[in-house]
Structure formats: structure tokens, C-alpha cells
Amino acid sequence: MAAILFFVAILGLLVAGRTQAQAADYGSKPLFSFQLWQLGLALALPLVCAAAIPMIAKVIAVAATASAFAFSVFRARHAHDPDDLYF
């Protein structure tokens, strides 16, 4: 069960990174673009999944991680360029 939760959270990290990379307006677009806190969550999640804590705590940790990544995807998709306001 913990492996499935970890897999779902890592997929969320990849989706968030790819969406942020597509939203970025760089000269050459990277494949993924991560923020430091997202990488910290991705590194802390295996520790939580491997820890000897109740399953409900693991589910809550994965749900919190997934919601944080979903918020990142939402922010990246709805990012507005200030130049778009004055056309």
C-alpha cells in the first residue's frame, strides 16, 4: 500500500514539474522545472512511507503532498504575464 501511495505522489511531482516547465518562458524549455520545496517533499516522502507509523498517517502525508503538487499545477496553468494586462 505504501508503494502505491509513493508512486502516486511521484507521478504528481512529475506532472507538476512538467506543467511548470511548459508555463516557463525560457529560451530553451527544460523537460521539467521543480521548485526547492517540491524536491524536499519528494525526498521526505519515502522516509514517511518507510517509517513505522500507522497507515492513516501515511495516507494523510501522501494526500498533503498530492494537494501541494496539485496547487503547483494550478498556479502554473493560471500564471499571468504582467504584459498581458496591457495590450
Jmol script that loads the backbone (N, CA, C; Angstrom):
load data "model"
ATOM      1  N   MET A   1       0.813  -1.191   0.000  1.00  0.00           N
ATOM      2  CA  MET A   1       0.000   0.000   0.000  1.00  0.00           C
ATOM      3  C   MET A   1       0.866   1.269   0.000  1.00  0.00           C
ATOM      4  N   ALA A   2       1.931   1.248   0.790  1.00  0.00           N
ATOM      5  CA  ALA A   2       2.810   2.415   0.849  1.00  0.00           C
ATOM      6  C   ALA A   2       3.492   2.651  -0.490  1.00  0.00           C
ATOM      7  N   ALA A   3       3.814   1.584  -1.205  1.00  0.00           N
ATOM      8  CA  ALA A   3       4.455   1.739  -2.516  1.00  0.00           C
ATOM      9  C   ALA A   3       3.503   2.396  -3.518  1.00  0.00           C
ATOM     10  N   ILE A   4       2.235   2.065  -3.438  1.00  0.00           N
ATOM     11  CA  ILE A   4       1.252   2.666  -4.338  1.00  0.00           C
ATOM     12  C   ILE A   4       1.097   4.150  -4.025  1.00  0.00           C
ATOM     13  N   LEU A   5       1.032   4.488  -2.743  1.00  0.00           N
ATOM     14  CA  LEU A   5       0.915   5.891  -2.352  1.00  0.00           C
ATOM     15  C   LEU A   5       2.135   6.686  -2.795  1.00  0.00           C
ATOM     16  N   PHE A   6       3.313   6.090  -2.632  1.00  0.00           N
ATOM     17  CA  PHE A   6       4.542   6.750  -3.054  1.00  0.00           C
ATOM     18  C   PHE A   6       4.557   6.950  -4.568  1.00  0.00           C
ATOM     19  N   PHE A   7       4.127   5.957  -5.320  1.00  0.00           N
ATOM     20  CA  PHE A   7       4.080   6.037  -6.779  1.00  0.00           C
ATOM     21  C   PHE A   7       3.139   7.151  -7.234  1.00  0.00           C
ATOM     22  N   VAL A   8       1.985   7.259  -6.603  1.00  0.00           N
ATOM     23  CA  VAL A   8       1.017   8.308  -6.958  1.00  0.00           C
ATOM     24  C   VAL A   8       1.599   9.692  -6.677  1.00  0.00           C
ATOM     25  N   ALA A   9       2.267   9.835  -5.553  1.00  0.00           N
ATOM     26  CA  ALA A   9       2.860  11.139  -5.213  1.00  0.00           C
ATOM     27  C   ALA A   9       3.984  11.501  -6.177  1.00  0.00           C
ATOM     28  N   ILE A  10       4.799  10.543  -6.579  1.00  0.00           N
ATOM     29  CA  ILE A  10       5.877  10.822  -7.532  1.00  0.00           C
ATOM     30  C   ILE A  10       5.302  11.201  -8.898  1.00  0.00           C
ATOM     31  N   LEU A  11       4.221  10.548  -9.302  1.00  0.00           N
ATOM     32  CA  LEU A  11       3.567  10.952 -10.552  1.00  0.00           C
ATOM     33  C   LEU A  11       3.053  12.388 -10.458  1.00  0.00           C
ATOM     34  N   GLY A  12       2.536  12.767  -9.291  1.00  0.00           N
ATOM     35  CA  GLY A  12       2.102  14.148  -9.089  1.00  0.00           C
ATOM     36  C   GLY A  12       3.259  15.120  -9.196  1.00  0.00           C
ATOM     37  N   LEU A  13       4.422  14.730  -8.656  1.00  0.00           N
ATOM     38  CA  LEU A  13       5.617  15.573  -8.768  1.00  0.00           C
ATOM     39  C   LEU A  13       6.017  15.752 -10.222  1.00  0.00           C
ATOM     40  N   LEU A  14       5.975  14.686 -10.997  1.00  0.00           N
ATOM     41  CA  LEU A  14       6.354  14.779 -12.411  1.00  0.00           C
ATOM     42  C   LEU A  14       5.373  15.646 -13.199  1.00  0.00           C
ATOM     43  N   VAL A  15       4.081  15.515 -12.915  1.00  0.00           N
ATOM     44  CA  VAL A  15       3.089  16.342 -13.600  1.00  0.00           C
ATOM     45  C   VAL A  15       3.286  17.814 -13.246  1.00  0.00           C
ATOM     46  N   ALA A  16       3.531  18.084 -11.964  1.00  0.00           N
ATOM     47  CA  ALA A  16       3.760  19.477 -11.545  1.00  0.00           C
ATOM     48  C   ALA A  16       5.016  20.041 -12.196  1.00  0.00           C
ATOM     49  N   GLY A  17       6.076  19.265 -12.249  1.00  0.00           N
ATOM     50  CA  GLY A  17       7.311  19.733 -12.866  1.00  0.00           C
ATOM     51  C   GLY A  17       7.166  19.985 -14.349  1.00  0.00           C
ATOM     52  N   ARG A  18       6.451  19.118 -15.026  1.00  0.00           N
ATOM     53  CA  ARG A  18       6.264  19.292 -16.464  1.00  0.00           C
ATOM     54  C   ARG A  18       5.377  20.502 -16.762  1.00  0.00           C
ATOM     55  N   THR A  19       4.333  20.691 -15.971  1.00  0.00           N
ATOM     56  CA  THR A  19       3.441  21.829 -16.174  1.00  0.00           C
ATOM     57  C   THR A  19       4.168  23.141 -15.919  1.00  0.00           C
ATOM     58  N   GLN A  20       5.002  23.176 -14.883  1.00  0.00           N
ATOM     59  CA  GLN A  20       5.771  24.393 -14.603  1.00  0.00           C
ATOM     60  C   GLN A  20       6.796  24.661 -15.699  1.00  0.00           C
ATOM     61  N   ALA A  21       7.340  23.605 -16.287  1.00  0.00           N
ATOM     62  CA  ALA A  21       8.295  23.794 -17.379  1.00  0.00           C
ATOM     63  C   ALA A  21       7.598  24.345 -18.613  1.00  0.00           C
ATOM     64  N   GLN A  22       6.383  23.899 -18.871  1.00  0.00           N
ATOM     65  CA  GLN A  22       5.649  24.409 -20.022  1.00  0.00           C
ATOM     66  C   GLN A  22       5.185  25.848 -19.804  1.00  0.00           C
ATOM     67  N   ALA A  23       4.936  26.216 -18.547  1.00  0.00           N
ATOM     68  CA  ALA A  23       4.483  27.574 -18.255  1.00  0.00           C
ATOM     69  C   ALA A  23       5.633  28.568 -18.257  1.00  0.00           C
ATOM     70  N   ALA A  24       6.845  28.082 -18.068  1.00  0.00           N
ATOM     71  CA  ALA A  24       8.004  28.977 -18.030  1.00  0.00           C
ATOM     72  C   ALA A  24       8.270  29.523 -19.420  1.00  0.00           C
ATOM     73  N   ASP A  25       8.770  30.736 -19.454  1.00  0.00           N
ATOM     74  CA  ASP A  25       9.021  31.392 -20.739  1.00  0.00           C
ATOM     75  C   ASP A  25      10.526  31.570 -20.920  1.00  0.00           C
ATOM     76  N   TYR A  26      11.228  30.450 -20.954  1.00  0.00           N
ATOM     77  CA  TYR A  26      12.674  30.482 -21.126  1.00  0.00           C
ATOM     78  C   TYR A  26      13.019  30.342 -22.598  1.00  0.00           C
ATOM     79  N   GLY A  27      14.283  30.606 -22.923  1.00  0.00           N
ATOM     80  CA  GLY A  27      14.731  30.457 -24.303  1.00  0.00           C
ATOM     81  C   GLY A  27      14.652  29.008 -24.760  1.00  0.00           C
ATOM     82  N   SER A  28      15.234  28.120 -23.998  1.00  0.00           N
ATOM     83  CA  SER A  28      15.110  26.694 -24.291  1.00  0.00           C
ATOM     84  C   SER A  28      14.372  26.061 -23.122  1.00  0.00           C
ATOM     85  N   LYS A  29      13.237  25.471 -23.404  1.00  0.00           N
ATOM     86  CA  LYS A  29      12.402  24.918 -22.347  1.00  0.00           C
ATOM     87  C   LYS A  29      13.022  23.639 -21.791  1.00  0.00           C
ATOM     88  N   PRO A  30      13.190  23.550 -20.468  1.00  0.00           N
ATOM     89  CA  PRO A  30      13.647  22.301 -19.879  1.00  0.00           C
ATOM     90  C   PRO A  30      12.506  21.285 -19.874  1.00  0.00           C
ATOM     91  N   LEU A  31      12.847  20.031 -19.723  1.00  0.00           N
ATOM     92  CA  LEU A  31      11.825  18.990 -19.693  1.00  0.00           C
ATOM     93  C   LEU A  31      10.984  19.102 -18.423  1.00  0.00           C
ATOM     94  N   PHE A  32      11.640  19.337 -17.286  1.00  0.00           N
ATOM     95  CA  PHE A  32      10.960  19.513 -16.007  1.00  0.00           C
ATOM     96  C   PHE A  32      11.506  20.750 -15.313  1.00  0.00           C
ATOM     97  N   SER A  33      10.678  21.372 -14.505  1.00  0.00           N
ATOM     98  CA  SER A  33      11.088  22.522 -13.726  1.00  0.00           C
ATOM     99  C   SER A  33      10.512  22.368 -12.318  1.00  0.00           C
ATOM    100  N   PHE A  34      11.389  22.175 -11.332  1.00  0.00           N
ATOM    101  CA  PHE A  34      10.941  21.954  -9.964  1.00  0.00           C
ATOM    102  C   PHE A  34      11.368  23.109  -9.079  1.00  0.00           C
ATOM    103  N   GLN A  35      10.597  23.344  -8.037  1.00  0.00           N
ATOM    104  CA  GLN A  35      10.976  24.296  -7.007  1.00  0.00           C
ATOM    105  C   GLN A  35      11.627  23.514  -5.876  1.00  0.00           C
ATOM    106  N   LEU A  36      12.374  24.201  -5.041  1.00  0.00           N
ATOM    107  CA  LEU A  36      13.125  23.535  -3.982  1.00  0.00           C
ATOM    108  C   LEU A  36      12.217  22.812  -2.997  1.00  0.00           C
ATOM    109  N   TRP A  37      11.100  23.399  -2.642  1.00  0.00           N
ATOM    110  CA  TRP A  37      10.215  22.750  -1.678  1.00  0.00           C
ATOM    111  C   TRP A  37       9.591  21.489  -2.253  1.00  0.00           C
ATOM    112  N   GLN A  38       9.381  21.446  -3.578  1.00  0.00           N
ATOM    113  CA  GLN A  38       8.825  20.243  -4.196  1.00  0.00           C
ATOM    114  C   GLN A  38       9.829  19.099  -4.128  1.00  0.00           C
ATOM    115  N   LEU A  39      11.095  19.406  -4.365  1.00  0.00           N
ATOM    116  CA  LEU A  39      12.119  18.361  -4.265  1.00  0.00           C
ATOM    117  C   LEU A  39      12.276  17.895  -2.823  1.00  0.00           C
ATOM    118  N   GLY A  40      12.139  18.816  -1.871  1.00  0.00           N
ATOM    119  CA  GLY A  40      12.195  18.428  -0.465  1.00  0.00           C
ATOM    120  C   GLY A  40      11.057  17.493  -0.081  1.00  0.00           C
ATOM    121  N   LEU A  41       9.866  17.777  -0.573  1.00  0.00           N
ATOM    122  CA  LEU A  41       8.740  16.871  -0.325  1.00  0.00           C
ATOM    123  C   LEU A  41       8.974  15.511  -0.964  1.00  0.00           C
ATOM    124  N   ALA A  42       9.512  15.505  -2.172  1.00  0.00           N
ATOM    125  CA  ALA A  42       9.760  14.239  -2.863  1.00  0.00           C
ATOM    126  C   ALA A  42      10.822  13.407  -2.145  1.00  0.00           C
ATOM    127  N   LEU A  43      11.788  14.067  -1.502  1.00  0.00           N
ATOM    128  CA  LEU A  43      12.801  13.329  -0.752  1.00  0.00           C
ATOM    129  C   LEU A  43      12.297  12.875   0.611  1.00  0.00           C
ATOM    130  N   ALA A  44      11.391  13.638   1.218  1.00  0.00           N
ATOM    131  CA  ALA A  44      10.874  13.272   2.537  1.00  0.00           C
ATOM    132  C   ALA A  44       9.799  12.198   2.461  1.00  0.00           C
ATOM    133  N   LEU A  45       9.119  12.097   1.338  1.00  0.00           N
ATOM    134  CA  LEU A  45       8.014  11.151   1.231  1.00  0.00           C
ATOM    135  C   LEU A  45       8.440   9.690   1.382  1.00  0.00           C
ATOM    136  N   PRO A  46       9.551   9.239   0.798  1.00  0.00           N
ATOM    137  CA  PRO A  46       9.948   7.841   1.022  1.00  0.00           C
ATOM    138  C   PRO A  46      10.254   7.552   2.497  1.00  0.00           C
ATOM    139  N   LEU A  47      10.768   8.549   3.203  1.00  0.00           N
ATOM    140  CA  LEU A  47      11.029   8.352   4.632  1.00  0.00           C
ATOM    141  C   LEU A  47       9.732   8.148   5.404  1.00  0.00           C
ATOM    142  N   VAL A  48       8.715   8.904   5.035  1.00  0.00           N
ATOM    143  CA  VAL A  48       7.418   8.756   5.697  1.00  0.00           C
ATOM    144  C   VAL A  48       6.796   7.410   5.352  1.00  0.00           C
ATOM    145  N   CYS A  49       6.894   7.010   4.094  1.00  0.00           N
ATOM    146  CA  CYS A  49       6.293   5.739   3.677  1.00  0.00           C
ATOM    147  C   CYS A  49       7.025   4.540   4.284  1.00  0.00           C
ATOM    148  N   ALA A  50       8.313   4.674   4.559  1.00  0.00           N
ATOM    149  CA  ALA A  50       9.080   3.567   5.131  1.00  0.00           C
ATOM    150  C   ALA A  50       9.050   3.557   6.657  1.00  0.00           C
ATOM    151  N   ALA A  51       8.579   4.620   7.261  1.00  0.00           N
ATOM    152  CA  ALA A  51       8.582   4.713   8.726  1.00  0.00           C
ATOM    153  C   ALA A  51       7.534   3.776   9.324  1.00  0.00           C
ATOM    154  N   ALA A  52       7.776   3.401  10.550  1.00  0.00           N
ATOM    155  CA  ALA A  52       6.859   2.513  11.272  1.00  0.00           C
ATOM    156  C   ALA A  52       5.783   3.354  11.960  1.00  0.00           C
ATOM    157  N   ILE A  53       4.926   3.949  11.153  1.00  0.00           N
ATOM    158  CA  ILE A  53       3.823   4.751  11.672  1.00  0.00           C
ATOM    159  C   ILE A  53       2.530   4.164  11.120  1.00  0.00           C
ATOM    160  N   PRO A  54       1.384   4.489  11.708  1.00  0.00           N
ATOM    161  CA  PRO A  54       0.117   3.940  11.202  1.00  0.00           C
ATOM    162  C   PRO A  54      -0.142   4.341   9.749  1.00  0.00           C
ATOM    163  N   MET A  55      -0.887   3.504   9.061  1.00  0.00           N
ATOM    164  CA  MET A  55      -1.178   3.725   7.642  1.00  0.00           C
ATOM    165  C   MET A  55      -1.954   5.016   7.425  1.00  0.00           C
ATOM    166  N   ILE A  56      -2.809   5.395   8.364  1.00  0.00           N
ATOM    167  CA  ILE A  56      -3.583   6.626   8.194  1.00  0.00           C
ATOM    168  C   ILE A  56      -2.664   7.841   8.151  1.00  0.00           C
ATOM    169  N   ALA A  57      -1.576   7.819   8.904  1.00  0.00           N
ATOM    170  CA  ALA A  57      -0.616   8.925   8.860  1.00  0.00           C
ATOM    171  C   ALA A  57       0.083   8.972   7.508  1.00  0.00           C
ATOM    172  N   LYS A  58       0.364   7.814   6.939  1.00  0.00           N
ATOM    173  CA  LYS A  58       0.990   7.775   5.609  1.00  0.00           C
ATOM    174  C   LYS A  58       0.034   8.303   4.548  1.00  0.00           C
ATOM    175  N   VAL A  59      -1.229   7.924   4.662  1.00  0.00           N
ATOM    176  CA  VAL A  59      -2.235   8.397   3.699  1.00  0.00           C
ATOM    177  C   VAL A  59      -2.391   9.914   3.797  1.00  0.00           C
ATOM    178  N   ILE A  60      -2.399  10.435   5.012  1.00  0.00           N
ATOM    179  CA  ILE A  60      -2.515  11.882   5.187  1.00  0.00           C
ATOM    180  C   ILE A  60      -1.293  12.597   4.613  1.00  0.00           C
ATOM    181  N   ALA A  61      -0.109  12.040   4.831  1.00  0.00           N
ATOM    182  CA  ALA A  61       1.111  12.654   4.290  1.00  0.00           C
ATOM    183  C   ALA A  61       1.101  12.655   2.771  1.00  0.00           C
ATOM    184  N   VAL A  62       0.685  11.562   2.162  1.00  0.00           N
ATOM    185  CA  VAL A  62       0.636  11.489   0.703  1.00  0.00           C
ATOM    186  C   VAL A  62      -0.448  12.420   0.160  1.00  0.00           C
ATOM    187  N   ALA A  63      -1.587  12.503   0.840  1.00  0.00           N
ATOM    188  CA  ALA A  63      -2.655  13.398   0.396  1.00  0.00           C
ATOM    189  C   ALA A  63      -2.207  14.855   0.485  1.00  0.00           C
ATOM    190  N   ALA A  64      -1.483  15.208   1.538  1.00  0.00           N
ATOM    191  CA  ALA A  64      -0.978  16.572   1.660  1.00  0.00           C
ATOM    192  C   ALA A  64       0.043  16.876   0.574  1.00  0.00           C
ATOM    193  N   THR A  65       0.897  15.918   0.272  1.00  0.00           N
ATOM    194  CA  THR A  65       1.882  16.100  -0.796  1.00  0.00           C
ATOM    195  C   THR A  65       1.196  16.244  -2.146  1.00  0.00           C
ATOM    196  N   ALA A  66       0.209  15.389  -2.398  1.00  0.00           N
ATOM    197  CA  ALA A  66      -0.506  15.458  -3.670  1.00  0.00           C
ATOM    198  C   ALA A  66      -1.258  16.777  -3.809  1.00  0.00           C
ATOM    199  N   SER A  67      -1.840  17.265  -2.721  1.00  0.00           N
ATOM    200  CA  SER A  67      -2.551  18.546  -2.826  1.00  0.00           C
ATOM    201  C   SER A  67      -1.582  19.702  -3.043  1.00  0.00           C
ATOM    202  N   ALA A  68      -0.395  19.629  -2.463  1.00  0.00           N
ATOM    203  CA  ALA A  68       0.610  20.672  -2.698  1.00  0.00           C
ATOM    204  C   ALA A  68       1.054  20.665  -4.156  1.00  0.00           C
ATOM    205  N   PHE A  69       1.243  19.474  -4.725  1.00  0.00           N
ATOM    206  CA  PHE A  69       1.628  19.395  -6.132  1.00  0.00           C
ATOM    207  C   PHE A  69       0.481  19.854  -7.037  1.00  0.00           C
ATOM    208  N   ALA A  70      -0.754  19.539  -6.663  1.00  0.00           N
ATOM    209  CA  ALA A  70      -1.900  19.983  -7.453  1.00  0.00           C
ATOM    210  C   ALA A  70      -2.011  21.506  -7.431  1.00  0.00           C
ATOM    211  N   PHE A  71      -1.710  22.109  -6.280  1.00  0.00           N
ATOM    212  CA  PHE A  71      -1.721  23.569  -6.198  1.00  0.00           C
ATOM    213  C   PHE A  71      -0.644  24.169  -7.100  1.00  0.00           C
ATOM    214  N   SER A  72       0.510  23.505  -7.174  1.00  0.00           N
ATOM    215  CA  SER A  72       1.575  23.979  -8.060  1.00  0.00           C
ATOM    216  C   SER A  72       1.143  23.911  -9.516  1.00  0.00           C
ATOM    217  N   VAL A  73       0.473  22.831  -9.884  1.00  0.00           N
ATOM    218  CA  VAL A  73      -0.021  22.689 -11.258  1.00  0.00           C
ATOM    219  C   VAL A  73      -1.050  23.778 -11.553  1.00  0.00           C
ATOM    220  N   PHE A  74      -1.941  24.028 -10.607  1.00  0.00           N
ATOM    221  CA  PHE A  74      -2.954  25.060 -10.794  1.00  0.00           C
ATOM    222  C   PHE A  74      -2.310  26.429 -10.979  1.00  0.00           C
ATOM    223  N   ARG A  75      -1.323  26.740 -10.127  1.00  0.00           N
ATOM    224  CA  ARG A  75      -0.638  28.030 -10.242  1.00  0.00           C
ATOM    225  C   ARG A  75       0.103  28.161 -11.562  1.00  0.00           C
ATOM    226  N   ALA A  76       0.725  27.083 -12.020  1.00  0.00           N
ATOM    227  CA  ALA A  76       1.473  27.146 -13.275  1.00  0.00           C
ATOM    228  C   ALA A  76       0.543  27.300 -14.471  1.00  0.00           C
ATOM    229  N   ARG A  77      -0.605  26.670 -14.423  1.00  0.00           N
ATOM    230  CA  ARG A  77      -1.539  26.774 -15.548  1.00  0.00           C
ATOM    231  C   ARG A  77      -2.244  28.114 -15.600  1.00  0.00           C
ATOM    232  N   HIS A  78      -2.357  28.771 -14.463  1.00  0.00           N
ATOM    233  CA  HIS A  78      -3.066  30.041 -14.417  1.00  0.00           C
ATOM    234  C   HIS A  78      -2.133  31.218 -14.161  1.00  0.00           C
ATOM    235  N   ALA A  79      -0.883  31.048 -14.528  1.00  0.00           N
ATOM    236  CA  ALA A  79       0.091  32.136 -14.371  1.00  0.00           C
ATOM    237  C   ALA A  79      -0.189  33.192 -15.438  1.00  0.00           C
ATOM    238  N   HIS A  80      -0.194  34.434 -15.018  1.00  0.00           N
ATOM    239  CA  HIS A  80      -0.437  35.525 -15.951  1.00  0.00           C
ATOM    240  C   HIS A  80       0.798  36.377 -16.075  1.00  0.00           C
ATOM    241  N   ASP A  81       1.108  36.712 -17.275  1.00  0.00           N
ATOM    242  CA  ASP A  81       2.222  37.603 -17.535  1.00  0.00           C
ATOM    243  C   ASP A  81       1.731  39.038 -17.347  1.00  0.00           C
ATOM    244  N   PRO A  82       2.475  39.881 -16.615  1.00  0.00           N
ATOM    245  CA  PRO A  82       2.005  41.272 -16.429  1.00  0.00           C
ATOM    246  C   PRO A  82       1.846  42.022 -17.739  1.00  0.00           C
ATOM    247  N   ASP A  83       2.575  41.644 -18.759  1.00  0.00           N
ATOM    248  CA  ASP A  83       2.441  42.324 -20.052  1.00  0.00           C
ATOM    249  C   ASP A  83       1.107  42.018 -20.719  1.00  0.00           C
ATOM    250  N   ASP A  84       0.465  40.905 -20.330  1.00  0.00           N
ATOM    251  CA  ASP A  84      -0.827  40.563 -20.921  1.00  0.00           C
ATOM    252  C   ASP A  84      -1.947  41.483 -20.434  1.00  0.00           C
ATOM    253  N   LEU A  85      -1.718  42.170 -19.333  1.00  0.00           N
ATOM    254  CA  LEU A  85      -2.755  43.037 -18.802  1.00  0.00           C
ATOM    255  C   LEU A  85      -2.920  44.309 -19.611  1.00  0.00           C
ATOM    256  N   TYR A  86      -1.865  44.712 -20.295  1.00  0.00           N
ATOM    257  CA  TYR A  86      -1.883  45.962 -21.050  1.00  0.00           C
ATOM    258  C   TYR A  86      -1.574  45.681 -22.516  1.00  0.00           C
ATOM    259  N   PHE A  87      -2.586  45.316 -23.265  1.00  0.00           N
ATOM    260  CA  PHE A  87      -2.356  45.028 -24.679  1.00  0.00           C
ATOM    261  C   PHE A  87      -3.017  46.022 -25.594  1.00  0.00           C
TER     262      PHE A  87
END
end "model"
wireframe off; spacefill off
backbone 0.3
color backbone group
